[in-house]
Amino acid sequence: MAKREAPEINAGSMADIAFLLLIFFLVTTTMDKDTAYLRMIPKKVEIPPEKQPEVEKKNIYKIAINNKQVIQARDSIIRPEDISELNSRIKHFYLVNRDRKTNRELNYPYYAFGTKDMYQQKLNEAYIRLDNYERQDAAKNPNIDKYIEQTLNEIAEWRKKLEIIKMYSQYSGKTEMPEIALQAHIRLESFIDTDYSAYVAVQSEVEKAVTQLRDNESSELFGITYSAMRTYWQQNMLEDKPRVSEYREKMDLIELLFPLRLIEVKPKR
Amino acid sequence: MSKFKKDDGKKAPGINTSSLPDIVFMLLFFFMVATTTKEIDPLVKITPAQGSGLTDLTPFKQRSEVDFVYLGAPIKGDASLFDKGIAVQYDGILHKDGIKYIGKWKLDKLAAKPAEFTAPREEIITCFKADELVPMGIIFEAREILGDLNFNKIGYAAQEKGNVGGYNIRVQ
């Protein structure tokens, strides 16, 4: 049988097809990324507590924005054009008492210095309490399940902290870990008529200040910035790579050292 | 004596276009990678607020864990029909109840998908894309409704402002 060569396919219209696809993508997509500040709305409390817990004044950093976009940070008034002042003020709030065990600034949050033994002891205490609860009769004490659940949560928390402090000591060579007061937070108040742009600008300054603090600490400890780790983690969090969990652990440590606790207050006027 | 050759009737050689598809495909792939699909056509006018250190929502969008709410003055029609002149756009519509509709919208959206394909309620982000002059009162109203329904994660959309340049805050 005669051997026939396969006829060549005419690829002249390939360019047309590719152009068509290209133009389709040009029309239906956008270049600009969607970016936002992610925040949490506090969980609804089923039974409101009778008395609001007292928070010491030194633990609150209050930032208020009025309807003319003038900002008040603690006792100082900041005009909208000087908003970048907030950065150094927030950093001061976090750092001023960080290395001090005595001679502390009275008006700023105190630090606790946790050690491995201390956390271990707390963990043991929680285990003993759990044991006690489990031995109690459920009929006598109807709330016992709640107590047990609470204690289990506590145990999980102390365990995590113990892991974190081990990691901190390993990287920093220090045995004590500075932890800012649990109650320390930034309180953001606004008016009903405050502009969205001003509110976002304050959010931006808060975010920037805390991120810079975290980046510094992270570079010192691990030689990589917190932001770099976070970007990597966000893009790969669903994949099972060893680096994802490694970065997550490191980020947990940094977030414990510099927590961003932001309370956004519903405007009253 | 002429130094130049006369046109002796030869045609210009044809340009080889066989690599044209390659070039176009390269462009195509660049745009496919560098862009994201458009959400919807906006019905309200939005001048984005400026900020720095923002979180990129692309990974969340790929997992469809984010719902956008658009707030601003309507592009077409009478702004005075809406509360404070601010219309609220949910997907393709401007709802007449404004921000009060957000609870029902979120619940409908959640119910529209089978449970195994949605993220847990607390993980779905409700992102406010608001014009820079939108008063915060509206957003806090929405926050309260969302909080009551346990949609706890929200986002304030803004544009990365870069290192120079200010925030465009309206000074009064």
Chai-1 contact restraints between the chains, C-beta under 6 A:
chainA,res_idxA,chainB,res_idxB,connection_type,confidence,min_distance_angstrom,max_distance_angstrom,comment,restraint_id
A,M14,B,P21,contact,1.0,0.0,6.0,A-B,restraint_1
A,A15,B,L20,contact,1.0,0.0,6.0,A-B,restraint_2
A,A15,B,P21,contact,1.0,0.0,6.0,A-B,restraint_3
A,A15,B,V24,contact,1.0,0.0,6.0,A-B,restraint_4
A,A18,B,P21,contact,1.0,0.0,6.0,A-B,restraint_5
A,A18,B,V24,contact,1.0,0.0,6.0,A-B,restraint_6
A,A18,B,F25,contact,1.0,0.0,6.0,A-B,restraint_7
A,A18,B,L28,contact,1.0,0.0,6.0,A-B,restraint_8
A,F19,B,V24,contact,1.0,0.0,6.0,A-B,restraint_9
A,L21,B,L28,contact,1.0,0.0,6.0,A-B,restraint_10
A,L22,B,V24,contact,1.0,0.0,6.0,A-B,restraint_11
A,L22,B,L27,contact,1.0,0.0,6.0,A-B,restraint_12
A,L22,B,L28,contact,1.0,0.0,6.0,A-B,restraint_13
A,F25,B,F31,contact,1.0,0.0,6.0,A-B,restraint_14
A,F25,B,M32,contact,1.0,0.0,6.0,A-B,restraint_15
A,T29,B,T35,contact,1.0,0.0,6.0,A-B,restraint_16
A,T29,B,T37,contact,1.0,0.0,6.0,A-B,restraint_17
A,T30,B,K38,contact,1.0,0.0,6.0,A-B,restraint_18
A,M31,B,T35,contact,1.0,0.0,6.0,A-B,restraint_19
A,K33,B,D56,contact,1.0,0.0,6.0,A-B,restraint_20
A,D34,B,L57,contact,1.0,0.0,6.0,A-B,restraint_21
A,T35,B,L54,contact,1.0,0.0,6.0,A-B,restraint_22
A,T35,B,D56,contact,1.0,0.0,6.0,A-B,restraint_23
A,T35,B,E160,contact,1.0,0.0,6.0,A-B,restraint_24
A,A36,B,L57,contact,1.0,0.0,6.0,A-B,restraint_25
A,A36,B,C127,contact,1.0,0.0,6.0,A-B,restraint_26
A,A36,B,G155,contact,1.0,0.0,6.0,A-B,restraint_27
A,A36,B,Y156,contact,1.0,0.0,6.0,A-B,restraint_28
A,A36,B,A157,contact,1.0,0.0,6.0,A-B,restraint_29
A,Y37,B,Y156,contact,1.0,0.0,6.0,A-B,restraint_30
A,L38,B,T55,contact,1.0,0.0,6.0,A-B,restraint_31
A,L38,B,G155,contact,1.0,0.0,6.0,A-B,restraint_32
A,R39,B,I154,contact,1.0,0.0,6.0,A-B,restraint_33
A,M40,B,N152,contact,1.0,0.0,6.0,A-B,restraint_34
A,I41,B,R143,contact,1.0,0.0,6.0,A-B,restraint_35
A,I41,B,G147,contact,1.0,0.0,6.0,A-B,restraint_36
A,I41,B,N152,contact,1.0,0.0,6.0,A-B,restraint_37
A,K44,B,G147,contact,1.0,0.0,6.0,A-B,restraint_38
A,K68,B,Q172,contact,1.0,0.0,6.0,A-B,restraint_39
A,Q69,B,I169,contact,1.0,0.0,6.0,A-B,restraint_40
A,P80,B,I169,contact,1.0,0.0,6.0,A-B,restraint_41
A,P80,B,V171,contact,1.0,0.0,6.0,A-B,restraint_42
A,S190,B,M136,contact,1.0,0.0,6.0,A-B,restraint_43
A,I192,B,P135,contact,1.0,0.0,6.0,A-B,restraint_44
A,I192,B,G137,contact,1.0,0.0,6.0,A-B,restraint_45
A,D193,B,P135,contact,1.0,0.0,6.0,A-B,restraint_46
A,T194,B,M136,contact,1.0,0.0,6.0,A-B,restraint_47
A,D195,B,L133,contact,1.0,0.0,6.0,A-B,restraint_48
A,D195,B,R170,contact,1.0,0.0,6.0,A-B,restraint_49
A,Y196,B,A49,contact,1.0,0.0,6.0,A-B,restraint_50
A,Y196,B,A130,contact,1.0,0.0,6.0,A-B,restraint_51
A,Y196,B,E132,contact,1.0,0.0,6.0,A-B,restraint_52
A,Y196,B,V134,contact,1.0,0.0,6.0,A-B,restraint_53
A,S197,B,A49,contact,1.0,0.0,6.0,A-B,restraint_54
A,S197,B,E132,contact,1.0,0.0,6.0,A-B,restraint_55
A,S197,B,N168,contact,1.0,0.0,6.0,A-B,restraint_56
A,S197,B,I169,contact,1.0,0.0,6.0,A-B,restraint_57
A,A198,B,I169,contact,1.0,0.0,6.0,A-B,restraint_58
A,Y199,B,M136,contact,1.0,0.0,6.0,A-B,restraint_59
A,V200,B,A49,contact,1.0,0.0,6.0,A-B,restraint_60
A,V200,B,G51,contact,1.0,0.0,6.0,A-B,restraint_61
A,V200,B,Y156,contact,1.0,0.0,6.0,A-B,restraint_62
A,V200,B,A158,contact,1.0,0.0,6.0,A-B,restraint_63
A,A201,B,Y167,contact,1.0,0.0,6.0,A-B,restraint_64
A,A201,B,I169,contact,1.0,0.0,6.0,A-B,restraint_65
A,S204,B,G51,contact,1.0,0.0,6.0,A-B,restraint_66
A,S204,B,S52,contact,1.0,0.0,6.0,A-B,restraint_67
A,E207,B,G53,contact,1.0,0.0,6.0,A-B,restraint_68
A,K208,B,S52,contact,1.0,0.0,6.0,A-B,restraint_69
A,K208,B,G53,contact,1.0,0.0,6.0,A-B,restraint_70
A,T211,B,G53,contact,1.0,0.0,6.0,A-B,restraint_71
A,Q234,B,P59,contact,1.0,0.0,6.0,A-B,restraint_72
A,Q235,B,P59,contact,1.0,0.0,6.0,A-B,restraint_73
A,K266,B,F140,contact,1.0,0.0,6.0,A-B,restraint_74
A,P267,B,G137,contact,1.0,0.0,6.0,A-B,restraint_75
A,P267,B,F140,contact,1.0,0.0,6.0,A-B,restraint_76
